[in-house]
Amino acid sequence: MELAGAIIGIFIFVGLVIFLLNIITSIWAYRDSQRKGKSKEYALVVLIGTLFFPIIGLIIYLIIRND
């Protein structure tokens, strides 16, 4: 029983870390798009895209942003 509890605890911890990384990268992409001089609507689309599609949304944003 203790092993099952430890495994569940590890899964919960990993899930929380992944969730927090998603939130952090979404906020970064939102702020970065605003810093680049984009409109608030564009920044909001970036935020929503990276929140709901974390990996694909971040990759697409990194490709289309202006450096």
N, CA, C and O atoms as a Tinker XYZ file with bonds, in Angstrom:
   268  protein
     1  N      0.814000   -1.199000    0.000000    73     2
     2  CA     0.000000    0.000000    0.000000    64     1     3
     3  C      0.857000    1.262000    0.000000    63     2     4     5
     4  O      0.513000    2.244000   -0.659000    81     3
     5  N      1.977000    1.244000    0.739000    73     3     6
     6  CA     2.817000    2.434000    0.804000    64     5     7
     7  C      3.448000    2.743000   -0.546000    63     6     8     9
     8  O      3.637000    3.908000   -0.893000    81     7
     9  N      3.774000    1.708000   -1.305000    73     7    10
    10  CA     4.369000    1.914000   -2.623000    64     9    11
    11  C      3.375000    2.587000   -3.565000    63    10    12    13
    12  O      3.744000    3.475000   -4.333000    81    11
    13  N      2.128000    2.168000   -3.504000    73    11    14
    14  CA     1.101000    2.772000   -4.356000    64    13    15
    15  C      0.910000    4.249000   -4.001000    63    14    16    17
    16  O      0.739000    5.083000   -4.890000    81    15
    17  N      0.939000    4.565000   -2.733000    73    15    18
    18  CA     0.808000    5.957000   -2.309000    64    17    19
    19  C      1.978000    6.809000   -2.777000    63    18    20    21
    20  O      1.800000    7.963000   -3.167000    81    19
    21  N      3.177000    6.235000   -2.736000    73    19    22
    22  CA     4.361000    6.962000   -3.198000    64    21    23
    23  C      4.293000    7.209000   -4.699000    63    22    24    25
    24  O      4.649000    8.289000   -5.170000    81    23
    25  N      3.842000    6.225000   -5.439000    73    23    26
    26  CA     3.731000    6.375000   -6.894000    64    25    27
    27  C      2.686000    7.432000   -7.239000    63    26    28    29
    28  O      2.900000    8.255000   -8.129000    81    27
    29  N      1.571000    7.408000   -6.541000    73    27    30
    30  CA     0.531000    8.417000   -6.769000    64    29    31
    31  C      1.065000    9.812000   -6.436000    63    30    32    33
    32  O      0.792000   10.774000   -7.155000    81    31
    33  N      1.820000    9.916000   -5.352000    73    31    34
    34  CA     2.418000   11.195000   -4.974000    64    33    35
    35  C      3.380000   11.715000   -6.027000    63    34    36    37
    36  O      3.409000   12.912000   -6.311000    81    35
    37  N      4.167000   10.818000   -6.607000    73    35    38
    38  CA     5.103000   11.209000   -7.663000    64    37    39
    39  C      4.339000   11.701000   -8.884000    63    38    40    41
    40  O      4.702000   12.720000   -9.470000    81    39
    41  N      3.284000   10.988000   -9.274000    73    39    42
    42  CA     2.487000   11.413000  -10.426000    64    41    43
    43  C      1.841000   12.776000  -10.190000    63    42    44    45
    44  O      1.795000   13.604000  -11.100000    81    43
    45  N      1.351000   13.011000   -8.996000    73    43    46
    46  CA     0.750000   14.306000   -8.678000    64    45    47
    47  C      1.805000   15.406000   -8.742000    63    46    48    49
    48  O      1.543000   16.484000   -9.275000    81    47
    49  N      2.989000   15.144000   -8.204000    73    47    50
    50  CA     4.069000   16.126000   -8.229000    64    49    51
    51  C      4.489000   16.457000   -9.658000    63    50    52    53
    52  O      4.646000   17.628000  -10.005000    81    51
    53  N      4.670000   15.435000  -10.481000    73    51    54
    54  CA     5.062000   15.647000  -11.878000    64    53    55
    55  C      3.972000   16.419000  -12.620000    63    54    56    57
    56  O      4.274000   17.313000  -13.411000    81    55
    57  N      2.720000   16.081000  -12.371000    73    55    58
    58  CA     1.615000   16.795000  -13.002000    64    57    59
    59  C      1.586000   18.266000  -12.620000    63    58    60    61
    60  O      1.341000   19.124000  -13.468000    81    59
    61  N      1.832000   18.563000  -11.354000    73    59    62
    62  CA     1.863000   19.957000  -10.908000    64    61    63
    63  C      3.030000   20.722000  -11.529000    63    62    64    65
    64  O      2.886000   21.886000  -11.902000    81    63
    65  N      4.182000   20.066000  -11.638000    73    63    66
    66  CA     5.340000   20.717000  -12.258000    64    65    67
    67  C      5.048000   21.032000  -13.717000    63    66    68    69
    68  O      5.355000   22.128000  -14.185000    81    67
    69  N      4.463000   20.091000  -14.439000    73    67    70
    70  CA     4.122000   20.318000  -15.846000    64    69    71
    71  C      3.090000   21.437000  -15.968000    63    70    72    73
    72  O      3.192000   22.278000  -16.861000    81    71
    73  N      2.108000   21.453000  -15.088000    73    71    74
    74  CA     1.092000   22.507000  -15.095000    64    73    75
    75  C      1.723000   23.878000  -14.840000    63    74    76    77
    76  O      1.400000   24.847000  -15.528000    81    75
    77  N      2.616000   23.962000  -13.858000    73    75    78
    78  CA     3.272000   25.233000  -13.561000    64    77    79
    79  C      4.161000   25.692000  -14.717000    63    78    80    81
    80  O      4.212000   26.885000  -15.018000    81    79
    81  N      4.858000   24.765000  -15.362000    73    79    82
    82  CA     5.659000   25.123000  -16.534000    64    81    83
    83  C      4.784000   25.667000  -17.650000    63    82    84    85
    84  O      5.169000   26.610000  -18.342000    81    83
    85  N      3.616000   25.080000  -17.827000    73    83    86
    86  CA     2.668000   25.562000  -18.833000    64    85    87
    87  C      2.240000   26.989000  -18.524000    63    86    88    89
    88  O      2.211000   27.835000  -19.418000    81    87
    89  N      1.911000   27.259000  -17.283000    73    87    90
    90  CA     1.496000   28.603000  -16.880000    64    89    91
    91  C      2.642000   29.599000  -17.080000    63    90    92    93
    92  O      2.429000   30.694000  -17.602000    81    91
    93  N      3.845000   29.223000  -16.670000    73    91    94
    94  CA     4.996000   30.122000  -16.774000    64    93    95
    95  C      5.323000   30.433000  -18.227000    63    94    96    97
    96  O      5.562000   31.592000  -18.567000    81    95
    97  N      5.339000   29.421000  -19.090000    73    95    98
    98  CA     5.660000   29.671000  -20.498000    64    97    99
    99  C      4.552000   30.473000  -21.186000    63    98   100   101
   100  O      4.834000   31.273000  -22.078000    81    99
   101  N      3.315000   30.271000  -20.786000    73    99   102
   102  CA     2.215000   31.044000  -21.367000    64   101   103
   103  C      2.313000   32.511000  -20.985000    63   102   104   105
   104  O      2.112000   33.390000  -21.822000    81   103
   105  N      2.620000   32.774000  -19.727000    73   103   106
   106  CA     2.783000   34.161000  -19.280000    64   105   107
   107  C      3.981000   34.797000  -19.973000    63   106   108   109
   108  O      3.920000   35.960000  -20.373000    81   107
   109  N      5.070000   34.044000  -20.120000    73   107   110
   110  CA     6.241000   34.573000  -20.822000    64   109   111
   111  C      5.899000   34.936000  -22.266000    63   110   112   113
   112  O      6.271000   36.009000  -22.742000    81   111
   113  N      5.195000   34.050000  -22.962000    73   111   114
   114  CA     4.835000   34.315000  -24.357000    64   113   115
   115  C      3.923000   35.537000  -24.450000    63   114   116   117
   116  O      4.072000   36.346000  -25.366000    81   115
   117  N      2.989000   35.681000  -23.524000    73   115   118
   118  CA     2.092000   36.842000  -23.500000    64   117   119
   119  C      2.887000   38.134000  -23.312000    63   118   120   121
   120  O      2.707000   39.093000  -24.063000    81   119
   121  N      3.758000   38.154000  -22.317000    73   119   122
   122  CA     4.552000   39.356000  -22.054000    64   121   123
   123  C      5.521000   39.648000  -23.193000    63   122   124   125
   124  O      5.744000   40.808000  -23.539000    81   123
   125  N      6.096000   38.606000  -23.773000    73   123   126
   126  CA     7.027000   38.795000  -24.878000    64   125   127
   127  C      6.323000   39.391000  -26.086000    63   126   128   129
   128  O      6.871000   40.267000  -26.754000    81   127
   129  N      5.122000   38.927000  -26.368000    73   127   130
   130  CA     4.398000   39.475000  -27.514000    64   129   131
   131  C      4.009000   40.934000  -27.278000    63   130   132   133
   132  O      3.996000   41.727000  -28.219000    81   131
   133  N      3.697000   41.293000  -26.049000    73   131   134
   134  CA     3.411000   42.698000  -25.746000    64   133   135
   135  C      4.682000   43.541000  -25.841000    63   134   136   137
   136  O      4.647000   44.673000  -26.324000    81   135
   137  N      5.795000   42.988000  -25.382000    73   135   138
   138  CA     7.060000   43.705000  -25.425000    64   137   139
   139  C      7.523000   43.957000  -26.857000    63   138   140   141
   140  O      8.205000   44.945000  -27.130000    81   139
   141  N      7.152000   43.069000  -27.759000    73   139   142
   142  CA     7.523000   43.223000  -29.165000    64   141   143
   143  C      6.640000   44.250000  -29.874000    63   142   144   145
   144  O      6.817000   44.497000  -31.067000    81   143
   145  N      5.695000   44.847000  -29.153000    73   143   146
   146  CA     4.863000   45.893000  -29.734000    64   145   147
   147  C      3.606000   45.383000  -30.411000    63   146   148   149
   148  O      2.977000   46.114000  -31.176000    81   147
   149  N      3.232000   44.151000  -30.147000    73   147   150
   150  CA     2.012000   43.603000  -30.742000    64   149   151
   151  C      0.795000   44.121000  -29.983000    63   150   152   153
   152  O      0.915000   44.621000  -28.864000    81   151
   153  N     -0.372000   43.996000  -30.601000    73   151   154
   154  CA    -1.605000   44.465000  -29.965000    64   153   155
   155  C     -1.993000   43.551000  -28.806000    63   154   156   157
   156  O     -1.503000   42.428000  -28.686000    81   155
   157  N     -2.877000   44.056000  -27.963000    73   155   158
   158  CA    -3.341000   43.251000  -26.829000    64   157   159
   159  C     -4.128000   42.035000  -27.294000    63   158   160   161
   160  O     -4.083000   40.983000  -26.656000    81   159
   161  N     -4.848000   42.174000  -28.400000    73   159   162
   162  CA    -5.616000   41.042000  -28.925000    64   161   163
   163  C     -4.679000   39.927000  -29.379000    63   162   164   165
   164  O     -4.932000   38.752000  -29.115000    81   163
   165  N     -3.601000   40.296000  -30.059000    73   163   166
   166  CA    -2.611000   39.312000  -30.503000    64   165   167
   167  C     -1.983000   38.617000  -29.296000    63   166   168   169
   168  O     -1.817000   37.397000  -29.288000    81   167
   169  N     -1.634000   39.411000  -28.270000    73   167   170
   170  CA    -1.033000   38.839000  -27.068000    64   169   171
   171  C     -2.008000   37.892000  -26.371000    63   170   172   173
   172  O     -1.595000   36.868000  -25.827000    81   171
   173  N     -3.288000   38.226000  -26.384000    73   171   174
   174  CA    -4.296000   37.358000  -25.773000    64   173   175
   175  C     -4.444000   36.052000  -26.548000    63   174   176   177
   176  O     -4.602000   34.990000  -25.946000    81   175
   177  N     -4.394000   36.121000  -27.868000    73   175   178
   178  CA    -4.449000   34.906000  -28.689000    64   177   179
   179  C     -3.234000   34.031000  -28.406000    63   178   180   181
   180  O     -3.350000   32.808000  -28.326000    81   179
   181  N     -2.074000   34.654000  -28.253000    73   179   182
   182  CA    -0.858000   33.906000  -27.920000    64   181   183
   183  C     -1.017000   33.228000  -26.565000    63   182   184   185
   184  O     -0.662000   32.060000  -26.406000    81   183
   185  N     -1.547000   33.954000  -25.595000    73   183   186
   186  CA    -1.751000   33.392000  -24.256000    64   185   187
   187  C     -2.690000   32.195000  -24.296000    63   186   188   189
   188  O     -2.384000   31.147000  -23.729000    81   187
   189  N     -3.818000   32.343000  -24.955000    73   187   190
   190  CA    -4.796000   31.253000  -25.030000    64   189   191
   191  C     -4.228000   30.066000  -25.803000    63   190   192   193
   192  O     -4.422000   28.913000  -25.417000    81   191
   193  N     -3.527000   30.357000  -26.894000    73   191   194
   194  CA    -2.939000   29.280000  -27.689000    64   193   195
   195  C     -1.915000   28.476000  -26.919000    63   194   196   197
   196  O     -1.883000   27.249000  -27.019000    81   195
   197  N     -1.070000   29.159000  -26.145000    73   195   198
   198  CA    -0.056000   28.433000  -25.387000    64   197   199
   199  C     -0.628000   27.771000  -24.139000    63   198   200   201
   200  O     -0.056000   26.803000  -23.638000    81   199
   201  N     -1.746000   28.276000  -23.631000    73   199   202
   202  CA    -2.372000   27.610000  -22.483000    64   201   203
   203  C     -3.046000   26.302000  -22.886000    63   202   204   205
   204  O     -2.903000   25.288000  -22.204000    81   203
   205  N     -3.782000   26.331000  -23.999000    73   203   206
   206  CA    -4.540000   25.151000  -24.398000    64   205   207
   207  C     -3.733000   24.162000  -25.233000    63   206   208   209
   208  O     -4.029000   22.967000  -25.241000    81   207
   209  N     -2.719000   24.656000  -25.934000    73   207   210
   210  CA    -1.856000   23.790000  -26.745000    64   209   211
   211  C     -0.405000   24.111000  -26.391000    63   210   212   213
   212  O      0.287000   24.762000  -27.174000    81   211
   213  N      0.063000   23.666000  -25.228000    73   211   214
   214  CA     1.332000   24.158000  -24.692000    64   213   215
   215  C      2.542000   23.941000  -25.607000    63   214   216   217
   216  O      3.279000   24.891000  -25.873000    81   215
   217  N      2.756000   22.755000  -26.079000    73   215   218
   218  CA     3.960000   22.483000  -26.862000    64   217   219
   219  C      3.829000   23.065000  -28.262000    63   218   220   221
   220  O      4.703000   23.802000  -28.717000    81   219
   221  N      2.747000   22.738000  -28.936000    73   219   222
   222  CA     2.536000   23.222000  -30.305000    64   221   223
   223  C      2.403000   24.747000  -30.319000    63   222   224   225
   224  O      2.993000   25.412000  -31.171000    81   223
   225  N      1.639000   25.298000  -29.389000    73   223   226
   226  CA     1.447000   26.745000  -29.342000    64   225   227
   227  C      2.744000   27.502000  -29.120000    63   226   228   229
   228  O      2.977000   28.537000  -29.744000    81   227
   229  N      3.592000   26.991000  -28.231000    73   227   230
   230  CA     4.866000   27.656000  -27.968000    64   229   231
   231  C      5.797000   27.559000  -29.172000    63   230   232   233
   232  O      6.483000   28.526000  -29.504000    81   231
   233  N      5.827000   26.412000  -29.819000    73   231   234
   234  CA     6.664000   26.248000  -31.013000    64   233   235
   235  C      6.203000   27.196000  -32.111000    63   234   236   237
   236  O      7.022000   27.863000  -32.743000    81   235
   237  N      4.900000   27.256000  -32.338000    73   235   238
   238  CA     4.372000   28.154000  -33.378000    64   237   239
   239  C      4.684000   29.606000  -33.030000    63   238   240   241
   240  O      5.082000   30.380000  -33.900000    81   239
   241  N      4.507000   29.976000  -31.769000    73   239   242
   242  CA     4.805000   31.358000  -31.384000    64   241   243
   243  C      6.282000   31.680000  -31.601000    63   242   244   245
   244  O      6.612000   32.755000  -32.100000    81   243
   245  N      7.165000   30.767000  -31.236000    73   243   246
   246  CA     8.593000   31.020000  -31.411000    64   245   247
   247  C      8.968000   31.140000  -32.884000    63   246   248   249
   248  O      9.910000   31.854000  -33.227000    81   247
   249  N      8.244000   30.450000  -33.750000    73   247   250
   250  CA     8.525000   30.532000  -35.186000    64   249   251
   251  C      8.028000   31.856000  -35.765000    63   250   252   253
   252  O      8.730000   32.477000  -36.562000    81   251
   253  N      6.821000   32.299000  -35.373000    73   251   254
   254  CA     6.234000   33.476000  -36.029000    64   253   255
   255  C      6.595000   34.800000  -35.370000    63   254   256   257
   256  O      6.318000   35.857000  -35.937000    81   255
   257  N      7.195000   34.774000  -34.208000    73   255   258
   258  CA     7.520000   36.049000  -33.562000    64   257   259
   259  C      8.672000   36.731000  -34.282000    63   258   260   261
   260  O      9.470000   36.079000  -34.955000    81   259
   261  N      8.750000   38.028000  -34.136000    73   259   262
   262  CA     9.817000   38.813000  -34.764000    64   261   263
   263  C     10.954000   38.985000  -33.774000    63   262   264   265
   264  O     10.743000   39.423000  -32.644000    81   263
   265  N     12.142000   38.643000  -34.196000    73   263   266
   266  CA    13.302000   38.815000  -33.301000    64   265   267
   267  C     13.986000   40.124000  -33.502000    63   266   268
   268  O     14.974000   40.414000  -32.827000    81   267
